[in-house]
């Protein structure tokens, strides 16, 4: 899965040069994100004290936001475009590496076509989406932890107000706690995803055989039996995702109000302004969501783990069959 792209000299320029371009573009996006977070303070302070400011200052703030946001939009769009091409090259490298070994394999391996076409495609697509989010989360943490650490001086809650960088530690604690709970709540999901793909592969294979011989294959009995297996596995998955989503959505919604619970009292005592409160809320969300990138993408990670397991089994089978 990895050696075909990152260890092959043919793909070295794309593999490492492309990764460098993506990292640099994410660094630029993160710098612009920090600039937007700084903008929050000044702009919302103007809104809080409109009597002390003119409408020209208001529109100057709007213009300043556009000067930051529009470059961000352009860079983010180009990054997504380039990352799609980069990952497709990875898919191409994997596909032809698998095909070369598979051709030499004398063993008949169940679901070979699905592994080399659908699973590799989904692996590449998920890697693109999830990989960008993880890299962006790392950049965000590097940029926003110092910001949130400094803003922690405005915390007035007992027990935590004297802790340096308290907001950072709170964001880390709730994220780790959420990840641990998510692991246990969703522990059955990867296996269920794996079972679905096995039942789907058997159902698809019967239909493919029936394209050439409708007499022997795709009879009512076989179709009903195979589709019943598909339905059973999907219903089990829906059930388990039901309670998992209750936890995941509840956690996400609760995190919205956490920074206001921690900092809100300072607004009434005059310790902080509205601009600082909004700035804290945004910085806390940036850091917390970066710490929680695996929680927020648990469904995607579950699917990726299932695909990785199937591709690993396929690699082992074609290498064993080649010997």
C-alpha positions, 0 to 999 in steps of 0.5 A: 500500500505504501511502498509502491508509491513512496519507495518506487523511484518512478514516483519519488517526485510525486510522492515527496515533492507533492507532499512538500507542496501540500504541507507548505500550502497548509502552513499558509492556510494556518497562518491565515487562520491565525490572522482571522482569529486576531481579527475577531478581537478588534472587530467584535470590540467595535461591535460591543462599543459602537458609540466609541467607533465610526461606521468607517471603522466597521467597514474597514474591519469588513474589508480587512476580513476579506483581504485575509479570507479570499487568499485563504479560499484560493489556497484551500481550493488549490490545495484540495485540487492538487491533493486529489491529483497527488492521491490519484498518483498513489492509487495508480502506483498501488493498482499497477503494483498489485496487478503485476503481482496478481498476474503471477499468482497461480492461486484463485483469490476471492474478490481480486477485482474488487480489491484492485479497483474499488478498495484501492479507490476508496483507500486513496479517496479516504487517505486524501480526505483524512490525511489533509485533515490530520496535517491541517490539525497538526499545523493548527495546533502548532499555531494556535496553542500559543494563542490559546495559552496566552488567552488563558489569563482571562479565566476566572473559574476557581481551581483552574484560573491559576493553572498556566495555559488552562484552556489548552489543558482543558481542550486536551483533556476533553479531546483525549477523554472523548477519543477514549469513550469513542473507542469503546462506544464504536469498538464493534464498527470496523468488524461490522464494516468488514462483514458488509464488504464480504457480503457485498462481494459475494452478492456482486460476484453472483450477479457478475457470473449471471451476466454470462449465465443467467440459468445457473446463477442469480436464481431467486433462491441464491439472490434472496439468500445473498441479499439477506446476508447483506441486509442483516449486516447493514441492519446491525451496522445501522443499530450500532451507529445509532448509539455511536452517533448519539454520543458523537453528536452530543459531544460535539454540541457540548463543546460549543458552549465549553469556552463560554462556560469557562470565560463568560463570567469575565465578560460581566466583571470587565476582565475581558471584552466581547472581542476577546471572548469570541477570539477565545471561543474560536481559538479553543474550537481550533485547538479542541477540534485539532485534538479531536480530529480522530473523534470527528472522523471516526466513521471515516477512520472505521471505514479506512481500517476495514479497507486496510484490513481487506487490502492487507489480506489481499497482499498476503494472499497474492504474495503467498500464491506467487510463491 
